[in-house]
Amino acid sequence: MVLHKLSSATGAGTALQVTPEVAGWDFLDFAVVVLGAGQESTIETDEREVAVVPLEGSLVAQVGGERFELSRSSVFAEMASVLYLPPGTTCTFASPTGAEFAVGGAPAVGEHPVRLIDAAEMKTEVRGGGGATRQVNHILAHPLPAERLILYEVYVPRGGWSGWPPHCHDGYADSPYLEETYYFRFDPPNGWGIHRNYRVDSDFDEVFSVEDRDVVMVTQGFHSSAAAPGSHMYFLNYLAGTPQGDARAIPPFFQPEYRWIDGNWDVDAMTLPVVGPNGREG
């Protein structure tokens, strides 16, 4: 069985890489690249659209005669611009001080030009409630233009959950088919969390302990993540599949057994202590 979790390598270069061959899927690729001070890296998009997300440090991107600057002190300190690259593009990245960035792509035909998407254009929202309160930034989601790619950044307070109710987007219950990567960061970085992928119509069930700079591949099934109480959790999602253009806005399918909590996060909330020597308290 393919292990759908990878940990980052240390040092400069490609820290981790997910290809269709590695994941056993058809559309999405994802990588994290680390540049030392003064180093360069070149990307050839070939027949794919590519989105670049700075994670830490500063980058100067050269695309033809255009120059773009991308920088970020930390994923926990600020939002960042996203650089969109169409098929047939050569992009060279240089970093004067060192940088870490994510790059991922999917098959495309070239409907959109090179574009730097500023943070001010991105929708940001707080979702859920109770122990599943989290912030979701739509950094390259509809209506921001792309052919197949969809990107989100999610912030989960320590001890909290994300992806609740669990959802799927693998064709089950007429859900859209989307492949997805979760790239995790923790604050402080010695934290960890849990991620689960599972089906309700077969015995497929994966549970991963995730640490700083790990990536998990969601190849199928419902999925959800939780942060241990010691660290806040961030994850970057790249998605791509059969939906194109405006169809990227089609929502996933949420597991019906758990949807009752939507809008009812405080109903029957447990107050401690629940029971004592003489039975139930309160």
TORKOL-4160 file (C-alpha; in steps of 0.2 Angstrom, whole numbers, padded with zeros to 4 digits, m for minus):
282
<pt num="1" X="0000" Y="0000" Z="0000"/>
<pt num="2" X="0006" Y="0018" Z="m0004"/>
<pt num="3" X="0010" Y="0028" Z="0012"/>
<pt num="4" X="0001" Y="0044" Z="0009"/>
<pt num="5" X="0012" Y="0054" Z="0021"/>
<pt num="6" X="0029" Y="0062" Z="0018"/>
<pt num="7" X="0041" Y="0071" Z="0029"/>
<pt num="8" X="0052" Y="0085" Z="0023"/>
<pt num="9" X="0070" Y="0083" Z="0020"/>
<pt num="10" X="0082" Y="0096" Z="0029"/>
<pt num="11" X="0094" Y="0108" Z="0020"/>
<pt num="12" X="0092" Y="0117" Z="0003"/>
<pt num="13" X="0083" Y="0110" Z="m0012"/>
<pt num="14" X="0067" Y="0101" Z="m0014"/>
<pt num="15" X="0061" Y="0097" Z="0004"/>
<pt num="16" X="0047" Y="0086" Z="m0002"/>
<pt num="17" X="0038" Y="0081" Z="m0018"/>
<pt num="18" X="0021" Y="0074" Z="m0022"/>
<pt num="19" X="0019" Y="0068" Z="m0040"/>
<pt num="20" X="0004" Y="0059" Z="m0048"/>
<pt num="21" X="0015" Y="0043" Z="m0048"/>
<pt num="22" X="0019" Y="0045" Z="m0029"/>
<pt num="23" X="0001" Y="0048" Z="m0024"/>
<pt num="24" X="m0007" Y="0036" Z="m0037"/>
<pt num="25" X="m0018" Y="0049" Z="m0044"/>
<pt num="26" X="m0020" Y="0059" Z="m0060"/>
<pt num="27" X="m0020" Y="0078" Z="m0059"/>
<pt num="28" X="m0011" Y="0086" Z="m0044"/>
<pt num="29" X="0008" Y="0089" Z="m0040"/>
<pt num="30" X="0015" Y="0098" Z="m0025"/>
<pt num="31" X="0032" Y="0102" Z="m0019"/>
<pt num="32" X="0041" Y="0112" Z="m0006"/>
<pt num="33" X="0057" Y="0121" Z="m0011"/>
<pt num="34" X="0070" Y="0128" Z="0001"/>
<pt num="35" X="0083" Y="0141" Z="m0006"/>
<pt num="36" X="0098" Y="0146" Z="0004"/>
<pt num="37" X="0104" Y="0164" Z="0003"/>
<pt num="38" X="0109" Y="0169" Z="m0015"/>
<pt num="39" X="0102" Y="0153" Z="m0022"/>
<pt num="40" X="0091" Y="0151" Z="m0037"/>
<pt num="41" X="0078" Y="0139" Z="m0044"/>
<pt num="42" X="0069" Y="0137" Z="m0061"/>
<pt num="43" X="0052" Y="0130" Z="m0064"/>
<pt num="44" X="0046" Y="0124" Z="m0081"/>
<pt num="45" X="0027" Y="0123" Z="m0081"/>
<pt num="46" X="0026" Y="0113" Z="m0097"/>
<pt num="47" X="0007" Y="0108" Z="m0099"/>
<pt num="48" X="0002" Y="0113" Z="m0082"/>
<pt num="49" X="m0004" Y="0128" Z="m0072"/>
<pt num="50" X="0006" Y="0131" Z="m0057"/>
<pt num="51" X="0003" Y="0141" Z="m0041"/>
<pt num="52" X="0018" Y="0147" Z="m0030"/>
<pt num="53" X="0015" Y="0151" Z="m0011"/>
<pt num="54" X="0029" Y="0159" Z="m0001"/>
<pt num="55" X="0030" Y="0151" Z="0016"/>
<pt num="56" X="0045" Y="0160" Z="0024"/>
<pt num="57" X="0058" Y="0172" Z="0018"/>
<pt num="58" X="0059" Y="0183" Z="0002"/>
<pt num="59" X="0059" Y="0178" Z="m0017"/>
<pt num="60" X="0061" Y="0187" Z="m0033"/>
<pt num="61" X="0053" Y="0179" Z="m0048"/>
<pt num="62" X="0057" Y="0182" Z="m0066"/>
<pt num="63" X="0045" Y="0177" Z="m0079"/>
<pt num="64" X="0050" Y="0183" Z="m0096"/>
<pt num="65" X="0052" Y="0202" Z="m0094"/>
<pt num="66" X="0041" Y="0203" Z="m0078"/>
<pt num="67" X="0048" Y="0203" Z="m0061"/>
<pt num="68" X="0038" Y="0199" Z="m0045"/>
<pt num="69" X="0043" Y="0200" Z="m0027"/>
<pt num="70" X="0035" Y="0188" Z="m0014"/>
<pt num="71" X="0039" Y="0188" Z="0004"/>
<pt num="72" X="0033" Y="0182" Z="0021"/>
<pt num="73" X="0040" Y="0182" Z="0038"/>
<pt num="74" X="0030" Y="0167" Z="0044"/>
<pt num="75" X="0014" Y="0158" Z="0039"/>
<pt num="76" X="0008" Y="0162" Z="0057"/>
<pt num="77" X="0012" Y="0181" Z="0055"/>
<pt num="78" X="0005" Y="0186" Z="0038"/>
<pt num="79" X="m0005" Y="0182" Z="0023"/>
<pt num="80" X="0005" Y="0181" Z="0007"/>
<pt num="81" X="0003" Y="0184" Z="m0012"/>
<pt num="82" X="0001" Y="0169" Z="m0023"/>
<pt num="83" X="0010" Y="0169" Z="m0040"/>
<pt num="84" X="0000" Y="0160" Z="m0054"/>
<pt num="85" X="0009" Y="0153" Z="m0069"/>
<pt num="86" X="0001" Y="0146" Z="m0085"/>
<pt num="87" X="0007" Y="0132" Z="m0095"/>
<pt num="88" X="0022" Y="0135" Z="m0106"/>
<pt num="89" X="0030" Y="0146" Z="m0093"/>
<pt num="90" X="0048" Y="0147" Z="m0087"/>
<pt num="91" X="0050" Y="0155" Z="m0070"/>
<pt num="92" X="0067" Y="0158" Z="m0061"/>
<pt num="93" X="0067" Y="0161" Z="m0042"/>
<pt num="94" X="0081" Y="0170" Z="m0033"/>
<pt num="95" X="0082" Y="0173" Z="m0014"/>
<pt num="96" X="0094" Y="0186" Z="m0007"/>
<pt num="97" X="0092" Y="0180" Z="0011"/>
<pt num="98" X="0085" Y="0162" Z="0009"/>
<pt num="99" X="0067" Y="0157" Z="0007"/>
<pt num="100" X="0055" Y="0142" Z="0008"/>
<pt num="101" X="0040" Y="0141" Z="m0004"/>
<pt num="102" X="0027" Y="0129" Z="m0010"/>
<pt num="103" X="0024" Y="0125" Z="m0028"/>
<pt num="104" X="0010" Y="0114" Z="m0036"/>
<pt num="105" X="0001" Y="0112" Z="m0052"/>
<pt num="106" X="m0012" Y="0103" Z="m0063"/>
<pt num="107" X="m0015" Y="0100" Z="m0081"/>
<pt num="108" X="m0021" Y="0116" Z="m0090"/>
<pt num="109" X="m0022" Y="0123" Z="m0108"/>
<pt num="110" X="m0018" Y="0141" Z="m0104"/>
<pt num="111" X="m0034" Y="0151" Z="m0101"/>
<pt num="112" X="m0026" Y="0163" Z="m0089"/>
<pt num="113" X="m0010" Y="0174" Z="m0089"/>
<pt num="114" X="0004" Y="0176" Z="m0077"/>
<pt num="115" X="m0003" Y="0185" Z="m0062"/>
<pt num="116" X="0002" Y="0189" Z="m0044"/>
<pt num="117" X="m0014" Y="0188" Z="m0033"/>
<pt num="118" X="m0013" Y="0200" Z="m0018"/>
<pt num="119" X="m0019" Y="0195" Z="m0001"/>
<pt num="120" X="m0032" Y="0209" Z="m0002"/>
<pt num="121" X="m0041" Y="0199" Z="m0016"/>
<pt num="122" X="m0043" Y="0183" Z="m0005"/>
<pt num="123" X="m0058" Y="0179" Z="0005"/>
<pt num="124" X="m0055" Y="0175" Z="0023"/>
<pt num="125" X="m0068" Y="0168" Z="0035"/>
<pt num="126" X="m0069" Y="0160" Z="0052"/>
<pt num="127" X="m0079" Y="0143" Z="0051"/>
<pt num="128" X="m0086" Y="0131" Z="0063"/>
<pt num="129" X="m0088" Y="0134" Z="0082"/>
<pt num="130" X="m0084" Y="0127" Z="0099"/>
<pt num="131" X="m0069" Y="0115" Z="0097"/>
<pt num="132" X="m0069" Y="0116" Z="0078"/>
<pt num="133" X="m0067" Y="0135" Z="0076"/>
<pt num="134" X="m0054" Y="0139" Z="0063"/>
<pt num="135" X="m0049" Y="0152" Z="0050"/>
<pt num="136" X="m0050" Y="0148" Z="0031"/>
<pt num="137" X="m0041" Y="0159" Z="0018"/>
<pt num="138" X="m0047" Y="0156" Z="0000"/>
<pt num="139" X="m0030" Y="0160" Z="m0008"/>
<pt num="140" X="m0034" Y="0153" Z="m0025"/>
<pt num="141" X="m0052" Y="0147" Z="m0024"/>
<pt num="142" X="m0067" Y="0152" Z="m0035"/>
<pt num="143" X="m0070" Y="0166" Z="m0041"/>
<pt num="144" X="m0051" Y="0169" Z="m0041"/>
<pt num="145" X="m0046" Y="0163" Z="m0059"/>
<pt num="146" X="m0038" Y="0146" Z="m0062"/>
<pt num="147" X="m0042" Y="0131" Z="m0073"/>
<pt num="148" X="m0041" Y="0117" Z="m0061"/>
<pt num="149" X="m0031" Y="0123" Z="m0046"/>
<pt num="150" X="m0039" Y="0127" Z="m0029"/>
<pt num="151" X="m0029" Y="0133" Z="m0014"/>
<pt num="152" X="m0033" Y="0136" Z="0004"/>
<pt num="153" X="m0024" Y="0140" Z="0020"/>
<pt num="154" X="m0031" Y="0135" Z="0037"/>
<pt num="155" X="m0027" Y="0140" Z="0055"/>
<pt num="156" X="m0032" Y="0129" Z="0069"/>
<pt num="157" X="m0030" Y="0134" Z="0087"/>
<pt num="158" X="m0021" Y="0122" Z="0098"/>
<pt num="159" X="m0032" Y="0108" Z="0104"/>
<pt num="160" X="m0045" Y="0111" Z="0090"/>
<pt num="161" X="m0052" Y="0102" Z="0075"/>
<pt num="162" X="m0053" Y="0106" Z="0056"/>
<pt num="163" X="m0064" Y="0098" Z="0043"/>
<pt num="164" X="m0078" Y="0095" Z="0055"/>
<pt num="165" X="m0091" Y="0089" Z="0049"/>
<pt num="166" X="m0079" Y="0077" Z="0039"/>
<pt num="167" X="m0081" Y="0079" Z="0020"/>
<pt num="168" X="m0076" Y="0070" Z="0005"/>
<pt num="169" X="m0073" Y="0075" Z="m0014"/>
<pt num="170" X="m0069" Y="0058" Z="m0022"/>
<pt num="171" X="m0085" Y="0056" Z="m0032"/>
<pt num="172" X="m0094" Y="0048" Z="m0018"/>
<pt num="173" X="m0112" Y="0054" Z="m0016"/>
<pt num="174" X="m0110" Y="0064" Z="m0032"/>
<pt num="175" X="m0096" Y="0074" Z="m0024"/>
<pt num="176" X="m0084" Y="0082" Z="m0036"/>
<pt num="177" X="m0068" Y="0073" Z="m0039"/>
<pt num="178" X="m0053" Y="0082" Z="m0032"/>
<pt num="179" X="m0036" Y="0076" Z="m0026"/>
<pt num="180" X="m0028" Y="0086" Z="m0011"/>
<pt num="181" X="m0013" Y="0088" Z="m0002"/>
<pt num="182" X="m0011" Y="0095" Z="0017"/>
<pt num="183" X="0005" Y="0103" Z="0021"/>
<pt num="184" X="0007" Y="0106" Z="0040"/>
<pt num="185" X="0016" Y="0118" Z="0050"/>
<pt num="186" X="0015" Y="0120" Z="0069"/>
<pt num="187" X="0018" Y="0135" Z="0081"/>
<pt num="188" X="0028" Y="0131" Z="0091"/>
<pt num="189" X="0036" Y="0119" Z="0079"/>
<pt num="190" X="0038" Y="0104" Z="0090"/>
<pt num="191" X="0019" Y="0102" Z="0090"/>
<pt num="192" X="0010" Y="0088" Z="0081"/>
<pt num="193" X="m0008" Y="0084" Z="0076"/>
<pt num="194" X="m0019" Y="0070" Z="0069"/>
<pt num="195" X="m0026" Y="0068" Z="0051"/>
<pt num="196" X="m0038" Y="0054" Z="0046"/>
<pt num="197" X="m0044" Y="0048" Z="0028"/>
<pt num="198" X="m0058" Y="0035" Z="0028"/>
<pt num="199" X="m0072" Y="0028" Z="0018"/>
<pt num="200" X="m0089" Y="0023" Z="0024"/>
<pt num="201" X="m0093" Y="0011" Z="0010"/>
<pt num="202" X="m0076" Y="0001" Z="0012"/>
<pt num="203" X="m0063" Y="m0003" Z="0024"/>
<pt num="204" X="m0051" Y="0011" Z="0018"/>
<pt num="205" X="m0045" Y="0020" Z="0034"/>
<pt num="206" X="m0029" Y="0030" Z="0036"/>
<pt num="207" X="m0024" Y="0039" Z="0052"/>
<pt num="208" X="m0008" Y="0049" Z="0052"/>
<pt num="209" X="0002" Y="0058" Z="0066"/>
<pt num="210" X="0008" Y="0074" Z="0058"/>
<pt num="211" X="0022" Y="0085" Z="0063"/>
<pt num="212" X="0030" Y="0101" Z="0057"/>
<pt num="213" X="0033" Y="0101" Z="0038"/>
<pt num="214" X="0024" Y="0085" Z="0034"/>
<pt num="215" X="0012" Y="0083" Z="0020"/>
<pt num="216" X="m0003" Y="0071" Z="0019"/>
<pt num="217" X="m0011" Y="0066" Z="0002"/>
<pt num="218" X="m0030" Y="0064" Z="0002"/>
<pt num="219" X="m0033" Y="0051" Z="m0012"/>
<pt num="220" X="m0051" Y="0046" Z="m0006"/>
<pt num="221" X="m0063" Y="0046" Z="0007"/>
<pt num="222" X="m0069" Y="0058" Z="0021"/>
<pt num="223" X="m0056" Y="0067" Z="0030"/>
<pt num="224" X="m0053" Y="0078" Z="0046"/>
<pt num="225" X="m0038" Y="0085" Z="0056"/>
<pt num="226" X="m0035" Y="0089" Z="0074"/>
<pt num="227" X="m0021" Y="0099" Z="0083"/>
<pt num="228" X="m0014" Y="0093" Z="0099"/>
<pt num="229" X="m0015" Y="0105" Z="0114"/>
<pt num="230" X="0003" Y="0110" Z="0113"/>
<pt num="231" X="0004" Y="0120" Z="0097"/>
<pt num="232" X="m0007" Y="0130" Z="0085"/>
<pt num="233" X="m0009" Y="0121" Z="0068"/>
<pt num="234" X="m0008" Y="0128" Z="0050"/>
<pt num="235" X="m0010" Y="0119" Z="0034"/>
<pt num="236" X="m0009" Y="0123" Z="0016"/>
<pt num="237" X="m0021" Y="0114" Z="0004"/>
<pt num="238" X="m0018" Y="0112" Z="m0015"/>
<pt num="239" X="m0033" Y="0103" Z="m0024"/>
<pt num="240" X="m0036" Y="0099" Z="m0042"/>
<pt num="241" X="m0047" Y="0086" Z="m0051"/>
<pt num="242" X="m0061" Y="0086" Z="m0064"/>
<pt num="243" X="m0069" Y="0102" Z="m0060"/>
<pt num="244" X="m0063" Y="0116" Z="m0071"/>
<pt num="245" X="m0067" Y="0135" Z="m0071"/>
<pt num="246" X="m0083" Y="0140" Z="m0062"/>
<pt num="247" X="m0086" Y="0121" Z="m0057"/>
<pt num="248" X="m0071" Y="0124" Z="m0044"/>
<pt num="249" X="m0085" Y="0132" Z="m0033"/>
<pt num="250" X="m0095" Y="0115" Z="m0031"/>
<pt num="251" X="m0094" Y="0111" Z="m0013"/>
<pt num="252" X="m0089" Y="0094" Z="m0006"/>
<pt num="253" X="m0100" Y="0081" Z="0002"/>
<pt num="254" X="m0102" Y="0082" Z="0021"/>
<pt num="255" X="m0104" Y="0066" Z="0031"/>
<pt num="256" X="m0123" Y="0066" Z="0035"/>
<pt num="257" X="m0121" Y="0058" Z="0053"/>
<pt num="258" X="m0111" Y="0073" Z="0059"/>
<pt num="259" X="m0120" Y="0088" Z="0050"/>
<pt num="260" X="m0132" Y="0090" Z="0065"/>
<pt num="261" X="m0118" Y="0101" Z="0074"/>
<pt num="262" X="m0119" Y="0114" Z="0060"/>
<pt num="263" X="m0126" Y="0129" Z="0069"/>
<pt num="264" X="m0128" Y="0119" Z="0085"/>
<pt num="265" X="m0110" Y="0120" Z="0092"/>
<pt num="266" X="m0116" Y="0123" Z="0110"/>
<pt num="267" X="m0130" Y="0111" Z="0111"/>
<pt num="268" X="m0127" Y="0098" Z="0124"/>
<pt num="269" X="m0110" Y="0104" Z="0127"/>
<pt num="270" X="m0102" Y="0095" Z="0142"/>
<pt num="271" X="m0098" Y="0105" Z="0158"/>
<pt num="272" X="m0085" Y="0098" Z="0170"/>
<pt num="273" X="m0086" Y="0090" Z="0182"/>
<pt num="274" X="m0099" Y="0078" Z="0174"/>
<pt num="275" X="m0099" Y="0064" Z="0188"/>
<pt num="276" X="m0093" Y="0063" Z="0206"/>
<pt num="277" X="m0093" Y="0051" Z="0220"/>
<pt num="278" X="m0112" Y="0052" Z="0221"/>
<pt num="279" X="m0116" Y="0051" Z="0203"/>
<pt num="280" X="m0120" Y="0064" Z="0190"/>
<pt num="281" X="m0116" Y="0082" Z="0195"/>
<pt num="282" X="m0127" Y="0097" Z="0192"/>
